Amino acid sequence: MTTQGASVEAALGATETTETALGDVTVPLGAKKITGVYGIANVLTTTAELASGKYRFVSGTQGGTFSFPLQINQGPAGTLASPGFSNAPYILKVDIPCREQDKLSCYAVLDVAQTGNCRARVGFIFE
């Protein structure tokens, strides 16, 4: 059994707390299940702000919706303290059946509006 990974990443609306579509991940050939998931947000603020959020993905053929908390990397905008995606994501162990070539539509949302730029990444580990 081969382990494979895939992710999708996009900007989040900093001043809005509405869910943002990040894009789709295609389940690779040979994959039978998702064994790990992660969601990480890069939040660059101009002031000290709290941040939290969640991510979810929808499996097309399996018909499931799965939601998890976002890991937040936070730092002040415009400085060398910017965390980017340099911090390793915390991978949650899961056991979710999947089908080859299925589309996993990924979404993320922050619970608190921010004054700076924000990006999010959702990733998968397949077996």
Residue pairs with C-beta under 8 A, 6 or more apart in sequence:
1 127
2 30
2 127
3 35
3 125
3 126
3 127
4 28
4 30
4 31
4 125
4 126
4 127
5 123
5 124
5 125
5 126
6 25
6 26
6 28
6 123
6 124
6 126
7 25
7 121
7 122
7 123
7 124
8 22
8 23
8 24
8 25
8 106
8 121
8 122
8 123
9 22
9 23
9 85
9 119
9 120
9 121
9 122
10 20
10 21
10 22
10 23
10 119
10 120
11 20
11 117
11 118
11 119
12 20
12 41
12 108
12 109
12 110
12 118
12 119
12 120
13 20
13 118
14 110
14 113
14 114
14 115
14 116
14 117
14 118
15 113
15 114
15 115
16 113
17 109
17 110
17 111
17 112
17 113
18 109
19 107
19 108
19 109
20 107
20 108
20 109
20 120
21 105
21 106
21 107
22 55
22 106
22 107
22 108
22 120
22 121
22 122
23 105
23 106
24 103
24 104
24 105
24 106
25 57
25 103
25 104
25 106
25 122
25 124
26 101
26 102
26 103
26 104
27 98
27 99
27 100
27 101
27 102
27 103
27 104
27 126
28 100
28 126
29 100
29 101
30 100
31 98
31 100
31 126
31 127
32 97
32 98
32 127
33 95
33 96
33 97
33 98
33 126
33 127
34 94
34 95
34 96
34 97
34 98
34 124
34 125
34 126
35 93
35 94
35 95
35 125
35 126
35 127
36 91
36 92
36 93
36 94
36 124
36 125
37 57
37 66
37 68
37 91
37 92
37 94
37 96
37 122
37 123
37 124
37 125
38 71
38 89
38 90
38 91
38 92
38 121
38 122
38 123
39 54
39 55
39 68
39 69
39 70
39 71
39 89
39 108
39 120
39 121
39 122
39 123
40 70
40 71
40 72
40 73
40 85
40 87
40 89
40 120
40 121
41 51
41 53
41 70
41 71
41 72
41 73
41 108
41 110
41 118
41 119
41 120
41 121
42 73
42 83
42 84
42 85
42 118
42 119
42 120
43 49
43 51
43 72
43 73
43 74
43 75
43 110
43 114
43 116
43 118
44 74
44 75
44 76
44 77
44 78
44 82
44 116
44 117
44 118
45 51
45 74
45 75
45 76
45 77
45 114
45 115
45 116
46 76
46 77
46 115
46 116
47 115
49 74
49 112
49 114
49 115
50 112
51 72
51 74
51 110
51 111
51 112
51 114
52 69
52 70
52 72
52 110
52 111
52 112
53 69
53 70
53 72
53 108
53 109
53 110
53 111
53 120
54 67
54 68
54 69
54 70
54 108
54 109
54 111
55 67
55 68
55 69
55 70
55 106
55 107
55 108
55 109
55 120
55 122
56 65
56 66
56 67
56 68
56 106
56 107
56 108
57 65
57 66
57 104
57 105
57 106
57 107
57 122
58 64
58 65
58 66
58 104
58 105
58 107
59 65
59 66
59 96
59 98
59 102
59 104
60 102
60 103
60 104
60 105
61 99
61 102
62 96
62 97
62 98
62 99
62 102
64 96
66 94
66 96
68 92
70 108
70 110
70 120
71 87
71 89
71 90
73 83
73 84
73 85
73 86
73 87
74 83
75 81
75 82
75 83
76 82
77 116
77 117
85 119
85 121
89 121
89 123
91 125
98 104
98 126
104 124
106 122
108 120
108 122
110 118
